[in-house]
Amino acid sequence: MIRTMGIVGGTFDPIHYGHLRLGDDVKAALELSEVRFIPAGIPPHRTPPVASGADRLAMTELGCAEFPGLVADGREILRPGPSYTVTTLQALHAEDTTRPLALIIGSDAFAGLAGWHRWEQLFTLAHMVVVERPGAPTSSETMPPALQEQWNRRLTTDPARLSRQLAGAIVRQTVTPQPISATEIRAALGQGASGRDQVRGLLPAAVLAYIDRNQLYRPPPDAP
């Protein structure tokens, strides 16, 4: 049986332990072969990242190096145009048509899936692992009807389906909460030396060293 490969997308601006521990938890719980962290080049559904694509990819590589089985993948950074998930899944599937893929996605993001580019095609290319907070299971009641239909049809309590099928299942997965925000990290780093102490331990030391070395997220030059 071929083990499924997990995929986590995001801006990773910067990557932190909230991202990395989530990927590590899901990898262990579902016995995935690896989890690819794919920084978005041009995210179509949110404001542009603060750090450059090259810097975010470098930080992702440094962060993943701390966790066996987590791998940085720069294809969206290197690909021109908007970073559509369906295009990324098509490329990964083409590399190995026998390998099941599982898109790891937060419950809030999944609730908005119907707004994604060619979203229904995602189910033909990958499984969905919907990450939930303990005690807060995802409800289909607030989903648009088309997404609710997919949820009701594809939801399974048998995670072994992730390996038995190439794509199409939805699995709920609860993980340990990691209340870490990249926005708050950037805001703290923007305060200068005092803010740097606030973020210590929220992201890998190698990532923080990279931020320092490349002067990322610094306060404006005219700041007091």
C-alpha positions as CSV (number, residue, x, y, z in Angstrom):
1,M,0.0,0.0,0.0
2,I,1.4,3.4,-1.0
3,R,1.3,5.9,1.9
4,T,-0.5,9.2,1.4
5,M,1.4,12.4,1.1
6,G,0.1,15.4,3.0
7,I,0.1,19.0,1.8
8,V,-0.1,22.2,3.8
9,G,-0.4,25.5,2.0
10,G,-0.1,29.1,3.3
11,T,1.9,32.2,3.0
12,F,4.2,31.2,5.9
13,D,5.1,34.8,6.6
14,P,6.9,33.6,8.7
15,I,6.5,29.9,9.3
16,H,6.1,29.1,13.0
17,Y,5.4,26.2,15.3
18,G,1.7,26.5,14.9
19,H,2.2,25.5,11.2
20,L,4.9,22.9,11.9
21,R,3.4,21.1,14.9
22,L,0.1,20.9,13.1
23,G,1.8,19.2,10.1
24,D,3.8,16.9,12.4
25,D,0.7,15.9,14.4
26,V,-1.4,15.1,11.3
27,K,1.5,13.2,9.8
28,A,1.8,11.0,12.9
29,A,-2.0,10.5,13.4
30,L,-2.7,9.5,9.8
31,E,0.6,7.8,9.1
32,L,1.4,9.9,6.1
33,S,4.6,9.4,4.2
34,E,5.5,13.0,4.4
35,V,3.9,16.4,4.6
36,R,4.9,19.1,2.0
37,F,4.7,22.7,3.1
38,I,4.1,24.8,0.0
39,P,4.4,28.6,0.4
40,A,2.1,30.5,-1.8
41,G,3.7,32.7,-4.4
42,I,0.8,35.1,-5.1
43,P,-2.1,34.1,-2.8
44,P,-5.4,34.7,-4.6
45,H,-7.6,34.9,-1.5
46,R,-5.6,37.2,0.8
47,T,-3.4,40.3,1.0
48,P,0.1,39.9,-0.4
49,P,2.8,38.6,2.0
50,V,5.2,40.9,3.6
51,A,8.4,38.9,3.0
52,S,9.5,37.9,-0.5
53,G,8.8,34.5,-1.9
54,A,12.5,33.6,-1.7
55,D,12.6,34.6,2.0
56,R,9.4,32.7,2.8
57,L,10.7,29.6,1.0
58,A,14.0,29.8,2.8
59,M,12.3,30.1,6.2
60,T,10.0,27.2,5.4
61,E,13.0,25.0,4.5
62,L,14.6,25.9,7.8
63,G,11.5,25.2,9.8
64,C,10.8,21.9,8.2
65,A,14.4,20.8,8.8
66,E,13.5,20.5,12.5
67,F,10.8,17.9,11.9
68,P,11.5,14.6,10.2
69,G,9.1,14.0,7.4
70,L,8.2,17.7,6.9
71,V,9.4,18.9,3.5
72,A,9.4,22.4,1.9
73,D,8.2,22.6,-1.7
74,G,8.8,25.9,-3.6
75,R,6.7,25.2,-6.7
76,E,4.2,28.0,-6.1
77,I,7.0,30.5,-5.4
78,L,8.6,29.5,-8.7
79,R,5.4,29.4,-10.7
80,P,4.2,32.7,-12.3
81,G,0.6,33.9,-11.7
82,P,-1.8,33.3,-8.8
83,S,-1.0,30.2,-6.6
84,Y,-4.1,28.2,-7.2
85,T,-4.3,25.0,-5.1
86,V,-5.9,23.0,-8.0
87,T,-2.9,23.7,-10.2
88,T,-0.5,22.6,-7.5
89,L,-2.4,19.4,-6.9
90,Q,-2.4,18.7,-10.7
91,A,1.3,19.1,-10.8
92,L,1.9,16.8,-7.8
93,H,-0.5,14.2,-9.1
94,A,1.3,14.2,-12.5
95,E,4.6,13.5,-10.8
96,D,3.3,10.2,-9.4
97,T,-0.2,9.2,-10.5
98,T,-0.2,6.2,-8.0
99,R,0.4,8.3,-4.9
100,P,-2.6,9.5,-2.9
101,L,-2.6,13.2,-1.8
102,A,-4.2,14.7,1.2
103,L,-4.8,18.5,1.5
104,I,-4.5,19.5,5.2
105,I,-6.8,22.4,5.7
106,G,-8.3,24.2,8.7
107,S,-12.0,24.0,9.3
108,D,-12.4,27.7,8.8
109,A,-10.7,27.6,5.5
110,F,-12.7,24.5,4.4
111,A,-15.9,26.4,5.2
112,G,-14.9,28.9,2.5
113,L,-13.8,26.2,0.0
114,A,-16.6,27.0,-2.5
115,G,-14.9,30.4,-3.2
116,W,-11.6,28.7,-4.3
117,H,-10.7,28.4,-8.0
118,R,-12.2,25.3,-9.6
119,W,-12.8,24.0,-6.1
120,E,-14.9,21.0,-7.0
121,Q,-12.0,19.6,-9.0
122,L,-9.9,19.5,-5.8
123,F,-11.8,16.3,-4.7
124,T,-10.7,14.5,-7.9
125,L,-7.0,15.2,-7.1
126,A,-6.7,14.8,-3.3
127,H,-8.4,13.9,-0.1
128,M,-9.2,16.6,2.4
129,V,-8.0,16.4,6.0
130,V,-10.1,19.0,7.9
131,V,-8.2,20.1,11.0
132,E,-10.5,20.9,14.0
133,R,-10.0,22.3,17.4
134,P,-10.8,19.9,20.3
135,G,-14.4,20.0,21.2
136,A,-15.3,22.1,18.1
137,P,-16.3,19.7,15.3
138,T,-17.0,21.1,11.9
139,S,-20.7,21.6,11.1
140,S,-22.0,21.5,7.6
141,E,-25.0,23.6,8.6
142,T,-23.3,26.9,7.7
143,M,-21.8,25.7,4.5
144,P,-23.1,26.7,1.0
145,P,-25.4,23.9,-0.3
146,A,-22.9,22.7,-3.0
147,L,-20.1,22.3,-0.3
148,Q,-22.5,20.8,2.1
149,E,-23.4,18.2,-0.5
150,Q,-19.7,17.3,-0.9
151,W,-19.2,17.1,2.8
152,N,-22.2,14.8,3.4
153,R,-21.2,12.5,0.5
154,R,-17.4,12.3,1.2
155,L,-17.0,12.5,5.0
156,T,-15.6,9.2,6.4
157,T,-14.6,8.0,9.9
158,D,-12.2,5.5,8.3
159,P,-8.8,7.2,7.8
160,A,-7.5,4.1,5.9
161,R,-9.5,5.4,2.9
162,L,-6.7,8.0,2.5
163,S,-4.4,5.2,1.3
164,R,-7.0,2.9,-0.3
165,Q,-8.2,5.6,-2.7
166,L,-6.3,8.2,-4.7
167,A,-8.6,11.1,-3.8
168,G,-12.1,12.2,-2.8
169,A,-12.5,11.4,0.9
170,I,-12.9,13.9,3.8
171,V,-11.4,13.1,7.2
172,R,-11.7,15.1,10.3
173,Q,-8.6,15.4,12.4
174,T,-8.3,17.0,15.8
175,V,-4.9,18.4,16.7
176,T,-3.4,20.1,19.8
177,P,-4.2,23.8,19.6
178,Q,-1.3,26.1,18.8
179,P,-2.4,29.7,19.5
180,I,0.4,31.2,17.4
181,S,-0.2,33.9,14.8
182,A,2.2,35.0,12.0
183,T,0.5,38.5,12.1
184,E,1.3,38.8,15.8
185,I,4.9,37.6,15.3
186,R,5.4,40.3,12.6
187,A,3.8,42.9,14.8
188,A,6.1,42.0,17.7
189,L,9.2,42.0,15.4
190,G,8.2,45.4,14.2
191,Q,8.7,46.7,17.7
192,G,12.4,46.0,17.5
193,A,14.5,44.3,20.2
194,S,11.7,44.1,22.8
195,G,9.5,42.4,20.3
196,R,12.1,39.9,19.4
197,D,12.0,38.5,23.0
198,Q,8.3,38.1,22.7
199,V,8.5,35.7,19.8
200,R,11.3,33.5,21.0
201,G,10.0,30.0,21.2
202,L,7.1,30.6,18.8
203,L,9.1,29.7,15.8
204,P,12.3,27.7,15.2
205,A,15.5,29.3,16.3
206,A,16.9,28.9,12.8
207,V,14.0,30.8,11.3
208,L,14.4,33.6,13.8
209,A,18.1,33.8,13.0
210,Y,17.2,34.0,9.3
211,I,14.8,36.9,10.1
212,D,17.5,38.7,12.0
213,R,20.2,38.1,9.4
214,N,18.0,39.4,6.6
215,Q,16.4,42.2,8.6
216,L,12.8,41.0,7.9
217,Y,9.7,42.5,9.6
218,R,11.8,45.4,11.0
219,P,10.2,48.6,12.2
220,P,10.2,51.4,9.7
221,P,13.4,53.4,9.5
222,D,11.7,56.5,10.9
223,A,10.2,54.7,13.8
224,P,11.2,56.0,17.3
